[in-house]
Amino acid sequence: MAADGADRTEWERRDGFVRVVVRRTATDEWAATLDVLEQAPEGPAYERGTHQTREAATDRARTWRERYARD
């Protein structure tokens, strides 16, 4: 599932165990966040990074989506 907006983009894996979010911060930077639940077959994970541009944050999020995608 994916949801896009001007200041936020979210992706959740079909099983609901992985969520990736790109959002504008209060300081006008862009944050990319990965949240993998403990119940996920891969085990839990959490990462967050702040980027100067939406493009950079989206690139980071794309890497996570590819890593945690399931067919």
C-alpha positions in Angstrom: 0.0 0.0 0.0 1.3 3.5 -0.8 0.0 6.9 0.0 1.4 10.1 -1.5 0.9 13.7 -0.5 2.8 17.0 -0.9 4.7 16.6 2.4 4.5 12.9 3.1 4.8 9.5 1.3 4.1 6.2 3.0 4.5 2.6 1.9 3.4 -0.4 3.9 4.2 -4.0 2.9 1.1 -6.2 2.2 1.6 -8.2 5.4 1.7 -5.0 7.4 5.0 -5.8 9.0 7.1 -3.1 7.2 6.5 0.6 6.8 8.6 3.2 5.0 7.8 6.9 5.3 9.2 10.0 3.7 8.1 13.3 5.2 8.9 17.0 5.4 10.3 17.9 8.9 9.5 21.0 10.9 12.9 22.4 9.9 12.0 22.0 6.2 14.3 19.0 5.7 13.2 15.5 4.6 13.1 12.5 6.9 13.1 8.9 5.7 12.0 6.3 8.2 12.0 2.5 8.1 10.0 0.6 10.7 10.0 -3.3 10.7 7.9 -4.9 13.4 9.2 -7.6 15.7 6.7 -10.1 14.1 8.3 -9.7 10.7 10.1 -12.8 9.4 13.3 -10.7 9.0 13.1 -9.6 12.6 12.7 -6.0 13.9 14.5 -3.0 12.5 14.3 0.8 12.8 16.2 3.4 10.8 15.8 7.1 10.3 17.7 9.6 8.3 17.4 13.3 7.6 18.1 14.6 4.1 18.3 18.1 2.5 16.1 17.2 -0.4 13.0 15.1 -0.9 14.8 13.3 -3.8 17.6 12.1 -1.4 15.1 10.9 1.2 13.1 9.1 -1.5 16.2 7.4 -2.8 16.9 6.1 0.7 13.3 4.9 1.1 13.5 3.2 -2.3 16.5 1.2 -1.0 14.5 0.0 2.0 11.5 -0.8 0.0 13.6 -3.0 -2.4 15.3 -4.7 0.6 12.1 -5.5 2.4 9.8 -6.2 -0.6 8.1 -9.6 -0.7 6.4 -11.2 -3.7 
